[in-house]
């Protein structure tokens, strides 16, 4: 029976023989075969660490850029269709701690011997593997690793100590309509249970501090096989980019979405070459449980239900325009829909203003600075409403019982 010690000893002998012969191509082939064996069969973190340590030592002893353990892990060999890191992400079980530990070890070695200028993890391989399996929990785990957080262009500005770094959390579920509350005012959506849909419940730590420091906070998550990005930012332009098509000189004003220059807005878009799709989404925030200034000492703060009755439940729609689909690439263009002669737009993002909503009231920010919200979405085409079917615009949130705080997010972040 082959023991882990014998496996490592045999590997070290093979690597030493290749080094003595100065056969760099043979050494690289050995490393590739060993990494493939590790991904396919190794189920022990200790054995995986020992194998990678031996391969890394052999690769560093050779002054040849073609012999690189990190490159082999991220890119694979010349005969491999997919990289070992990609295959390992597909095999990793989020409920198996040993499997997650092996993945963490191999990700650490994936950036070990890279040049200083390129000393970042190739996150596109990981993101693509998670998207293929629609595996948001695994993506959430990998996104919390320091190797991923330091990777460009997805690095974050750390506002706290290294051992207290903030990590955004997103939980994706298939059910979208909570009991007792309608999804939206559009009756066409309420009856669309057969459509592809999801609910993303997110929490953003240090939201106010990050908005003040960077002016933008983005939460990424995977749902329905696509990479979504929900961005809170400041609008600096009154208009969208120039249209492409028959009238390129015309601009599309943001007046329809209620967004003006120098205002805070939220944007929903797709990333990583995700398939285009129409979307009818609803972004909702509930008042957090905070004590009011007029409460007497020892008095319990209002419950969430009580605050909902007094302050209201703030939500807004993030819908693609009628006949439009959301896509990754920037800009707008015309495409044909099947055999029909009609044309439709593809839009880059869905934007809505937040000045009169969650950013204008600190009741939606927890005492520790965390913002919690829910994004409910149906991947269905938006129906153009008739003028007589349009309902009245929703009134602003009643803030009669909000805490007497003057640091509203819209003013603090500017």
Phi and psi in degrees as a GROMACS rama.xvg file:
@    title "Ramachandran Plot"
@    xaxis  label "Phi"
@    yaxis  label "Psi"
@TYPE xy
-81.0044  124.567  UNK-2
-97.2753  161.112  UNK-3
-57.3815  -35.548  UNK-4
-64.0076  -40.711  UNK-5
-67.4697  -36.5652  UNK-6
-63.1813  -45.5025  UNK-7
-68.1335  -40.5987  UNK-8
-63.0201  -43.5502  UNK-9
-63.4709  -39.475  UNK-10
-64.2604  -44.3356  UNK-11
-62.4318  -37.0598  UNK-12
-65.5861  -42.6539  UNK-13
-64.7056  -41.3979  UNK-14
-66.778  -40.5497  UNK-15
-64.7873  -38.9857  UNK-16
-64.5008  -41.7706  UNK-17
-66.7296  -35.5411  UNK-18
-69.0428  -39.8545  UNK-19
-64.1286  -35.4742  UNK-20
-82.3534  -5.02263  UNK-21
53.8974  35.3537  UNK-22
-94.2046  87.6848  UNK-23
-67.0109  -37.1387  UNK-24
-65.627  -38.3242  UNK-25
-67.5663  -39.8098  UNK-26
-62.3939  -42.6452  UNK-27
-64.8369  -37.9682  UNK-28
-65.3843  -38.0121  UNK-29
-64.4052  -44.5347  UNK-30
-61.9949  -42.0838  UNK-31
-62.7653  -44.2794  UNK-32
-66.4818  -37.1526  UNK-33
-68.4638  -40.1504  UNK-34
-65.373  -39.7776  UNK-35
-62.076  -39.9353  UNK-36
-64.6142  -40.649  UNK-37
-61.9509  -45.0402  UNK-38
-66.8181  -37.1736  UNK-39
-83.847  -34.2587  UNK-40
-127.9  -26.9723  UNK-41
-70.707  129.671  UNK-42
-127.295  20.0578  UNK-43
-122.466  121.63  UNK-44
-59.9623  -36.7299  UNK-45
-64.6285  -43.3402  UNK-46
-66.5088  -41.5128  UNK-47
-61.6689  -41.4576  UNK-48
-65.6947  -40.1811  UNK-49
-66.606  -40.838  UNK-50
-63.9504  -46.522  UNK-51
-66.6899  -35.2249  UNK-52
-64.7105  -42.0063  UNK-53
-66.3807  -42.4266  UNK-54
-66.2921  -39.0274  UNK-55
-65.9393  -40.2127  UNK-56
-64.27  -40.8401  UNK-57
-67.5047  -40.277  UNK-58
-67.898  -36.62  UNK-59
-71.2469  -25.6121  UNK-60
-76.8018  -6.37431  UNK-61
-110.002  127.291  UNK-62
-88.4071  67.5001  UNK-63
-141.717  117.35  UNK-64
-64.8082  -18.8552  UNK-65
-76.7019  -16.1644  UNK-66
-103.285  99.9002  UNK-67
-144.704  124.635  UNK-68
-67.6729  -42.0015  UNK-69
-62.9158  -41.5503  UNK-70
-65.77  -39.1922  UNK-71
-63.731  -39.5963  UNK-72
-68.4132  -43.3499  UNK-73
-83.2065  -35.8019  UNK-74
-106.592  -26.2318  UNK-75
83.2918  177.697  UNK-76
-88.6679  -179.685  UNK-77
-71.4774  -19.9124  UNK-78
-103.524  4.24763  UNK-79
-95.4805  132.158  UNK-80
-74.5719  -39.3395  UNK-81
-127.656  153.916  UNK-82
-71.7415  156.416  UNK-83
-59.1218  -36.2697  UNK-84
-64.477  -38.6844  UNK-85
-64.4728  -45.7793  UNK-86
-67.2906  -35.9804  UNK-87
-67.7841  -37.136  UNK-88
-63.2773  -36.3622  UNK-89
-68.618  -31.1646  UNK-90
-88.6813  -15.4388  UNK-91
-72.1517  131.283  UNK-92
-98.9535  120.944  UNK-93
-64.8962  -21.2376  UNK-94
-89.6446  -6.34427  UNK-95
-101.977  111.741  UNK-96
-65.6208  -35.3252  UNK-97
-65.7986  -42.4077  UNK-98
-62.2735  -40.4562  UNK-99
-67.4848  -35.6233  UNK-100
-67.0044  -40.1876  UNK-101
-63.8916  -41.0325  UNK-102
-62.8524  -40.5733  UNK-103
-63.7014  -38.5746  UNK-104
-66.1135  -45.9009  UNK-105
-70.4498  -30.4695  UNK-106
-66.878  -36.0618  UNK-107
-63.866  -40.6986  UNK-108
-77.2835  -14.4649  UNK-109
-70.3336  -14.8462  UNK-110
-121.604  12.7941  UNK-111
-69.9895  -50.774  UNK-112
-111.313  25.0188  UNK-113
-75.6566  152.121  UNK-114
-58.4355  153.418  UNK-115
-60.4643  -36.2411  UNK-116
-67.5151  -27.8179  UNK-117
-117.314  30.7946  UNK-118
-81.0629  61.413  UNK-119
-138.291  150.783  UNK-120
-72.2483  140.453  UNK-121
-80.6179  87.2744  UNK-122
-72.1883  -18.6402  UNK-123
-63.6861  -31.1095  UNK-124
-65.729  -44.5637  UNK-125
-67.1728  -44.5871  UNK-126
-63.61  -38.6783  UNK-127
-66.6788  -40.4083  UNK-128
-64.9717  -40.8887  UNK-129
-68.0208  -34.877  UNK-130
-68.9125  -36.3191  UNK-131
-60.348  -40.6705  UNK-132
-95.838  2.89095  UNK-133
52.5262  46.9895  UNK-134
-104.315  81.1435  UNK-135
-66.9435  -40.4118  UNK-136
-59.4677  -40.5208  UNK-137
-67.3892  -40.7942  UNK-138
-62.6553  -37.1631  UNK-139
-64.1523  -39.3168  UNK-140
-68.1935  -47.3727  UNK-141
-65.7384  -35.1338  UNK-142
-65.3345  -21.5383  UNK-143
-85.0267  -9.50727  UNK-144
-73.9595  144.008  UNK-145
-63.1456  -32.2629  UNK-146
-64.0919  -36.3457  UNK-147
-74.3913  -41.2607  UNK-148
-67.248  -25.8021  UNK-149
-87.7405  -5.29626  UNK-150
-76.1201  142.487  UNK-151
-88.6001  146.29  UNK-152
-93.2324  27.487  UNK-153
-104.27  14.1898  UNK-154
-72.2272  154.12  UNK-155
-113.761  155.736  UNK-156
-86.5128  119.13  UNK-157
-81.1506  123.259  UNK-158
-103.656  0.195003  UNK-159
-132.292  -176.169  UNK-160
-67.5059  155.085  UNK-161
-56.466  -33.4151  UNK-162
-85.337  2.24917  UNK-163
-129.626  33.782  UNK-164
-70.1155  142.616  UNK-165
-77.0873  145.048  UNK-166
-135.171  118.616  UNK-167
-68.424  141.287  UNK-168
-121.378  133.762  UNK-169
-134.458  128.662  UNK-170
-117.209  121.224  UNK-171
-105.866  131.026  UNK-172
-130.141  153.475  UNK-173
-74.7053  -29.264  UNK-174
-75.7991  136.232  UNK-175
-119.216  -19.195  UNK-176
-111.061  102.309  UNK-177
-63.2079  151.506  UNK-178
-67.1847  137.013  UNK-179
86.4728  -1.72991  UNK-180
-139.944  124.135  UNK-181
-66.727  152.31  UNK-182
-67.5643  -44.9964  UNK-183
-160.975  172.671  UNK-184
-77.08  -14.128  UNK-185
-80.9842  112.976  UNK-186
-66.552  -22.6364  UNK-187
-66.2428  -28.912  UNK-188
-81.6634  -32.9087  UNK-189
-62.7989  -26.7998  UNK-190
-99.8352  14.0635  UNK-191
-100.767  49.6746  UNK-192
-68.5714  -21.456  UNK-193
-80.8729  -10.2177  UNK-194
-78.8176  153.948  UNK-195
-62.1179  133.509  UNK-196
-152.912  166.776  UNK-197
-161.545  161.528  UNK-198
-125.218  127.86  UNK-199
-116.455  111.452  UNK-200
-98.5273  118.268  UNK-201
-122.643  153.487  UNK-202
-134.576  129.964  UNK-203
-117.228  104.534  UNK-204
-69.3323  152.632  UNK-205
51.2123  42.7434  UNK-206
-61.7142  -48.0532  UNK-207
-64.1947  -43.3089  UNK-208
-63.7963  -40.9408  UNK-209
-69.3108  -36.0747  UNK-210
-67.5886  -38.902  UNK-211
-67.9272  -38.0786  UNK-212
-78.5239  -41.1632  UNK-213
-114.372  -17.3878  UNK-214
74.6939  4.95447  UNK-215
-160.034  137.169  UNK-216
-132.798  126.326  UNK-217
-121.964  133.256  UNK-218
-114.61  124.47  UNK-219
-108.133  144.325  UNK-220
-157.808  163.598  UNK-221
-111.492  129.821  UNK-222
-152.624  136.464  UNK-223
54.7481  39.5066  UNK-224
69.0593  19.7076  UNK-225
-130.073  151.969  UNK-226
-95.3633  116.412  UNK-227
-105.271  150.64  UNK-228
-134.284  122.373  UNK-229
-108.337  115.819  UNK-230
-118.527  129.689  UNK-231
-103.101  123.487  UNK-232
-154.573  -178.673  UNK-233
-107.491  129.218  UNK-234
-80.6302  134.656  UNK-235
-119.555  -2.38679  UNK-236
-130.719  142.791  UNK-237
-79.494  -13.6086  UNK-238
-139.797  159.89  UNK-239
-82.8068  171.093  UNK-240
-60.1546  163.873  UNK-241
-60.32  142.207  UNK-242
-70.3762  150.207  UNK-243
-110.022  128.995  UNK-244
149.54  -139.835  UNK-245
-73.9589  -29.1664  UNK-246
-126.191  75.9606  UNK-247
-69.515  -16.1448  UNK-248
-81.4632  -10.4743  UNK-249
-87.3333  138.972  UNK-250
-107.531  154.495  UNK-251
-102.653  116.413  UNK-252
-71.6466  151.405  UNK-253
-86.8081  6.34421  UNK-254
-61.0937  -30.7408  UNK-255
-65.3816  -28.7067  UNK-256
-96.8918  -0.789415  UNK-257
75.3149  21.8839  UNK-258
-104.905  128.791  UNK-259
-120.773  168.773  UNK-260
-62.4522  147.911  UNK-261
62.0305  28.61  UNK-262
-114.633  160.743  UNK-263
-88.2446  141.146  UNK-264
-144.12  164.042  UNK-265
-120.879  139.157  UNK-266
-127.805  139.526  UNK-267
-118.346  127.373  UNK-268
-148.672  171.778  UNK-269
-106.429  153.263  UNK-270
-137.253  171.747  UNK-271
58.1938  44.066  UNK-272
55.9366  34.8171  UNK-273
-65.6761  149.131  UNK-274
-63.4855  138.048  UNK-275
-61.9014  149.466  UNK-276
-160.519  145.049  UNK-277
-73.6828  155.068  UNK-278
-146.6  137.26  UNK-279
-123.08  101.338  UNK-280
-116.46  158.194  UNK-281
-135.569  119.04  UNK-282
-100.984  123.281  UNK-283
-127.661  145.584  UNK-284
-133.814  137.382  UNK-285
-107.488  145.541  UNK-286
-60.4953  135.877  UNK-287
-80.9608  166.959  UNK-288
-88.2769  95.7994  UNK-289
-129.287  145.099  UNK-290
-74.9355  137.222  UNK-291
-80.8935  158.726  UNK-292
-71.0528  -24.823  UNK-293
-90.2581  6.76571  UNK-294
-76.6467  140.07  UNK-295
-76.086  156.048  UNK-296
-58.4178  135.103  UNK-297
85.8917  -9.11704  UNK-298
-77.8613  137.327  UNK-299
-70.0308  139.061  UNK-300
-66.5287  157.815  UNK-301
-63.8905  144.185  UNK-302
-72.6539  167.326  UNK-303
-63.3874  -37.3555  UNK-304
-65.9092  -42.1711  UNK-305
-63.9247  -39.2431  UNK-306
-69.6882  -35.3908  UNK-307
-61.8402  -38.4441  UNK-308
-68.4074  -37.8184  UNK-309
-86.8183  -33.9212  UNK-310
-105.737  -22.0035  UNK-311
90.5029  162.97  UNK-312
-105.435  111.851  UNK-313
-86.815  127.806  UNK-314
-149.774  161.526  UNK-315
-147.713  155.438  UNK-316
-91.41  140.883  UNK-317
-125.343  83.3649  UNK-318
-110.685  141.983  UNK-319
-68.5052  154.998  UNK-320
-65.9426  154.635  UNK-321
-54.3877  128.444  UNK-322
81.2217  6.20632  UNK-323
-109.13  158.884  UNK-324
-126.145  150.728  UNK-325
-89.4652  134.166  UNK-326
-138.077  170.095  UNK-327
-80.0257  -47.5211  UNK-328
-64.2298  145.06  UNK-329
-72.6043  159.007  UNK-330
92.1044  175.452  UNK-331
-121.256  144.718  UNK-332
-152.723  162.515  UNK-333
-91.5533  143.151  UNK-334
-140.473  161.905  UNK-335
-92.7268  141.646  UNK-336
-104.145  98.9915  UNK-337
58.2861  -132.392  UNK-338
-91.0177  -1.69089  UNK-339
-76.3399  149.435  UNK-340
-87.6777  -5.38597  UNK-341
-75.1824  155.225  UNK-342
-119.714  153.643  UNK-343
-142.44  163.224  UNK-344
-92.978  153.519  UNK-345
-110.921  125.482  UNK-346
-109.347  148.518  UNK-347
-78.0079  -36.2527  UNK-348
-155.467  164.374  UNK-349
-115.776  123.504  UNK-350
-118.39  144.415  UNK-351
-144.363  147.752  UNK-352
-79.4193  148.751  UNK-353
-121.752  6.31301  UNK-354
-59.7153  -40.7196  UNK-355
-94.476  13.2256  UNK-356
-124.813  -119.913  UNK-357
-67.4382  -33.3383  UNK-358
-77.9826  -13.6131  UNK-359
-93.7241  4.95698  UNK-360
-146.326  127.315  UNK-361
-80.5989  0.330401  UNK-362
-68.7094  -16.1062  UNK-363
-92.7758  -2.93541  UNK-364
-103.307  128.71  UNK-365
-70.5989  169.223  UNK-366
-62.8778  -29.4799  UNK-367
-88.0086  8.39139  UNK-368
87.078  9.64622  UNK-369
-89.3891  138.499  UNK-370
-107.261  127.234  UNK-371
-119.367  132.459  UNK-372
-151.563  175.942  UNK-373
-134.91  130.715  UNK-374
-112.957  114.677  UNK-375
-108.703  132.398  UNK-376
-141.914  144.984  UNK-377
-122.221  129.75  UNK-378
-85.9939  73.6272  UNK-379
-137.3  153.07  UNK-380
-69.2177  136.014  UNK-381
-71.6258  132.765  UNK-382
-91.5698  131.912  UNK-383
-70.669  123.275  UNK-384
-86.6663  144.431  UNK-385
-74.9359  153.318  UNK-386
-56.8741  -37.9122  UNK-387
-78.9994  -8.25455  UNK-388
-93.7635  -12.3315  UNK-389
-70.0334  133.78  UNK-390
-90.8926  166.317  UNK-391
-65.9882  149.502  UNK-392
-63.4725  139.234  UNK-393
-64.71  136.079  UNK-394
-73.8089  154.908  UNK-395
-59.5215  158.929  UNK-396
-66.6815  136.084  UNK-397
-73.3607  119.37  UNK-398
-111.124  33.3358  UNK-399
-65.2137  -33.6907  UNK-400
-107.59  14.2726  UNK-401
-69.9929  155.816  UNK-402
-65.3607  145.073  UNK-403
-80.5504  82.287  UNK-404
-124.056  135.839  UNK-405
-99.517  -4.68956  UNK-406
-87.3356  63.0696  UNK-407
-63.7981  146.5  UNK-408
-63.9751  -34.4518  UNK-409
-63.8904  -35.025  UNK-410
-87.436  -33.0547  UNK-411
-68.1738  -37.5107  UNK-412
-78.8208  -16.3712  UNK-413
